[in-house]
């Protein structure tokens, strides 16, 4: 009886602890948090000044005593204490009042991380107030979120492009048959844009500006009638503010290297795929998810290079979280997908 009571009082939480954004889902309210994975700290007192969207606005604009930190890098924890603080903030934000029972959490992680990195995720969640933590690999969560038939004896190919990593997996019979990952994704694209502007225009732009330019102009194939964009930054030669006009062609060239790295990772996974599963994939195509899949023309580019049908999930920014939540809500059905 007491176990049933505690289960009733407990708040189950699914979390997509991403390099770029952190998303939380609760059984009662659905998706309740979708904010940047950024924390603003006072360097003198170590006090937390802002978390999420408010903290992201501080990047590149802080005085010396304030530091805007992105505690996740390449899909894993780069700053343990700040990550714990961020998780605690988001959990406490959605669970108000007296909590008699600590929440149970299901968190998705990249496929290529080490045991030490997995333990860091679990420890950070436990210290943030979770009673127990279960882990699901991101491509598997994406497949579940997109309602692919993962339990069938059939190959399902998934490409999840997040902020820190791009994950490829061939899924069949409730497990991962082949997986490949590369720490090149949305953040690497932002850096490539900033580097291109610095090298070609001799102008330095901030992280947020580079991301906005990528969103507005970024493409993997030529885009007819794409507008030009005036971008402001700091002239590297004279040190004063400057504005330059940048086109879609410029940014497409800037993104050539990270896009090729993602394609190479996909091709490497396909090379390791058994013949029967490869035949399934040719019939069923490739599912793309994650924020990086929104890069204009990327699905066309990958389809052209792999000769596969490519489908972008209807809501790629939340595919992984929706799959993580479904695994949490239907734990008996998806027991095989939990890796700890």
C-alpha angles and dihedrals in degrees: 000000000000091000090054090048093051090047089053093049095044121097112222113209130193115200136193099199097194134177091236103025139013119216127189130194128191128197092238104040107024117218105009103160128043108156139136116275093243133123126193113212136188103236093207099050099018087228118155109246101176141353131200123354094003091052093047090058087061095060108117092001104075129116118236096271094054123070124191108209131193099200094189120071127177090352096304138087112279097170112032099190095048091046090053090049091050094049091048091051094052094043093049090046092061099035110059130177129019113343114205093180128036115239123257113229136205113196129186120223137183117270096234102056124116129247089254090054091048090051090051090057092049094046093048091052093046092050089048090060109275118142094208135357130213124189131216126184113246099237090050090050089049091052091051092046090053091048095241114169094253095163094056122097088252135108116252116186118206131183114189114186110190133163099282107016142029112217127198122187138169107213128196136154092008095304143083113263096180131006135181130176138182129191091233118104140107096337092049089052090053090050091048090054092049091047093050092050090049095048099040103032099025089231130126120221131185127250095257092048092051090051092050091050090051092051094047101039107014117121140153095212130031114285116211116229093007110167125238118242131216108224125190128207143125121304107236094208101046101021095228131116115280140179125212133180114239127189135206089253091059093053093043087057090047091053096046095098100049091042090052091049090054091048091049090053090052092048091049090054091049091051089057095046117110115247098250092051090046089056089052091050092051089055098040102036132209128307116214122199139162131066093286091063087070091071103122114258095002092121090051092048094050092045090052094048098043100031089228131130107253126204126187113210114250091243104022095170091065102030094103094046092048090052092047090050092049091051088051094048095044099036095154092055094046100035092124093061096064110097101195 
